[in-house]
Amino acid sequence: MDNLPTMTSLGMPELPAPVLAPRRQTRQIQVGKVGVGSDHPISVQSMTTTLTSDVNTTLQQIAELTAAGCDIVRVACPSQDDADALPEIAKHSQIPVIADIHFQPKYVFAAIEAGCAAVRVNPGNIRAFDDQVKEIAAAAKDHGTSIRIGVNAGSLDKRLLEKYGKATPEALVESAIWEAGLFEEHGFRDFKISVKHNDPVVMVRAYELLAEAGDWPLHLGVTEAGPAFQGTIKSATAFGALLSKGIGDTIRVSLSAPPVEEVKVGIQILQSLNLRPRKLEIVSCPSCGRAQVDVYTLAEQVTAGLEGMEVPLRVAVMGCVVNGPGEAREADLGVASGNGKGQIFVRGEVIKTVPESKIVETLIEEALRLAEEMEPVEGASAEVSVS
């Protein structure tokens, strides 16, 4: 009897929740009101898909991203019209705005003057940029603007492509370190670095090498990750490999999908690693031949009915007698279903048995009752995980 495993505690992980590894220690920077580095929570970023010059539409999308839990937003600035729109966008955005600059160093200065929280520069495609680092560093320091040095496999400096033959991890890291060194030579240290690649294996190795080379905060991203399903898998795989080692200070999931979806995926990745406080979590079985109820529909209806819940609540929606009672018992609230009815568990105890037609209604009622007794969790959006 002494060798029996300890029972899993009910509901959400206790705080502070266990993590796989401590954060890698980095220098600390500010992106507007958001602290970035090992002393701060890992932040979730996205990028608008609107024309930046269309101020109202861009601000509307930023508002949608903010509501979804986005911490920092990036906007493209390829033209003078876009640069002219930056002051209004930076002023009215509820979250820090990063201006994304390519090819034209003059827009870097425009973004700094506009009040953007940060500027992203790509050393591979701003040929004249290196000659202006001193002036850019001085302007950024005067305005409290941070920089992201963003190296991309698809726009790597031609000199490095000739040296390495392709965008290897070593080539990406050499580009980043070169640019970082230029800023540091001029006494500017308020920057983070990204070394993005579309191949998760190459990307992970590049970040591992970069993490070994210096104490810079790192922004994680699998660039051009693909459509929603593929991009989610690639990003979760790569981010999980790095975050589980404590590497990464901000993340952006790059999907060929609406940017709000990027934010949802990013938040869920962090929550699943206990790197961001959880709110609602739905634990539901994948269904199989043992299921005696429509688990898919039950899980979808419960998720929809509890959307927006602001408390850390784990709800189990289970469809058979094998794992159902155990999972339902270990959740805050759960149902073990079978034979057209469901046993409703609250805090590990069966409180009632209801017909299948009443399961969703009962779970929502009990969840709302439990929510009234609990404190909302700040800084996390709803998690829906399907086991």
JOWOFEN-V737796 format. One line per field, one symbol per residue. ss: DSSP state (H for helix, E for strand, L for the rest). burial: 1 if it has 9 or more other ideal C-beta (glycine too) atoms within 8 Angstrom, else 0. A space follows every 50 residues. Layout:
BEGIN
ss = ???
burial = ???
END
This chain:
BEGIN
ss = LLLLLLLLLLLLLLLLLLLLLLLLLLLLEEELLEEELLLLLLEEEEELLL LLLLHHHHHHHHHHHHHHLLLEEEEELLLHHHHHHHHHHHHHLLLEEEEE ELLLLHHHHHHHHHLLLEEEELLLLLLLHHHHHHHHHHHHHHHLLEEEEE EEHHHLLHHHHHHHLLLLHHHHHHHHHHHHHHHHHLLLLLEEEEEEELLH HHHHHHHHHHHHHLLLEEEELELLLLEHHHHHHHHHHHHHHHHLLLLLLE EELLLELLHHHHHHHHHHHHHHLLLLLLLEEEEELLLLLLLLLLHHHHHH HHHHHLLLLLELEEEEEELLLLLHHHHHHHLLEEEEEELLEEEEEELLEE EEEEEHHHHHHHHHHHHHHHHHLLLELLLLLLLLLLL
burial = 00000000001100001000000101011111011111010111111100 01111011101111110111111111100001101111110010111111 11011011111101111111111101001101100111111010111111 11100100011001001110111111111101110101011111111101 01111111111000011111111011010111011111111111111111 11111010111111111111101111111111111000001110100110 11101100101111111111000110111111111111001111110000 0001010011011101100110010010011111100
END
